[in-house]
Amino acid sequence: MPTPEDKAREKIDQALQQAGWLIQDIREVNLHVGRGVAIRNFPLVSGHGFADYLLSIDGKAAGVVEAKKEGFPLVGVEVQAVKYSEGLPSTLPAYITRFHFSIKVPASKPALRTASTLTREADGPLPFIDPTRWQNGLKRLASNPMK
């Protein structure tokens, strides 16, 4: 019987695929199989745990997705997302060294958080964008970093 976390991951997988991301398990990773790759259960450096999903664009780390079961409070999860971005392996190329935003996804109410802790919670489709638009946003951040 699927757990609440399994159900949330199914919804996340579907939303990512609809936005153009290819889903891979960590044991079968090929970062160059397509433009945007979402890797489940990505291991970070010691002491930083695992990211539920690492988003990669053209072979470079581009973001993390933190899956939470329905009803899990999203407040305070930013610390976990920052820990993930700080825990990227040094051998993994990345667009930026600290992710300025991350997506925390409970089964029914996704939220987009930015460095300024702006929150957007919404019912309906999960808030994923296609890899090209995501990459364009990262390039803008790299050229004009948030403070």
C-alpha positions, 0 to 999 in steps of 0.5 A: 500500500502506498505511503503518503510520501509515495502518493506525493512523489507520484504527483510530483513525478507527473507534474515534472514530466508534464513540464518537460523533465525526465525522471530518473532514480539515483541508481540509473542516472544519466545527466545528459539523457535530456535537457532537464533531468529530475533525479530522485533521492539524490545523495549530498555530501556527508551531513547534508542528507538526500534531496528528494529531487535534484533538478539538472539542466544540461548536466548542471545542478539547477535546483532541488524539490523537497517532497512533503506529505499532505498536511506537513507544515511548510514553514521552516523547511527553507533551512532544509532547502538551503542545507541541500544547496550547500551539500551539493558535491563539489564535483557536480557542476551547478548554475549557482552555488546556492539556490535562491528558491526551492519548491516544497511540495506537499501532496495537495498544496505546493509552495514556492519559496524564494530567498526573501521567503515570499510564499505562494501556495496554490491548489491545482497543478504543481508549480513546475516550469519547463527546463528552458524557462528554469535555466533562463531564470537561473542565468538572470539570478547569476547575472544579478544575484539576490541579496 
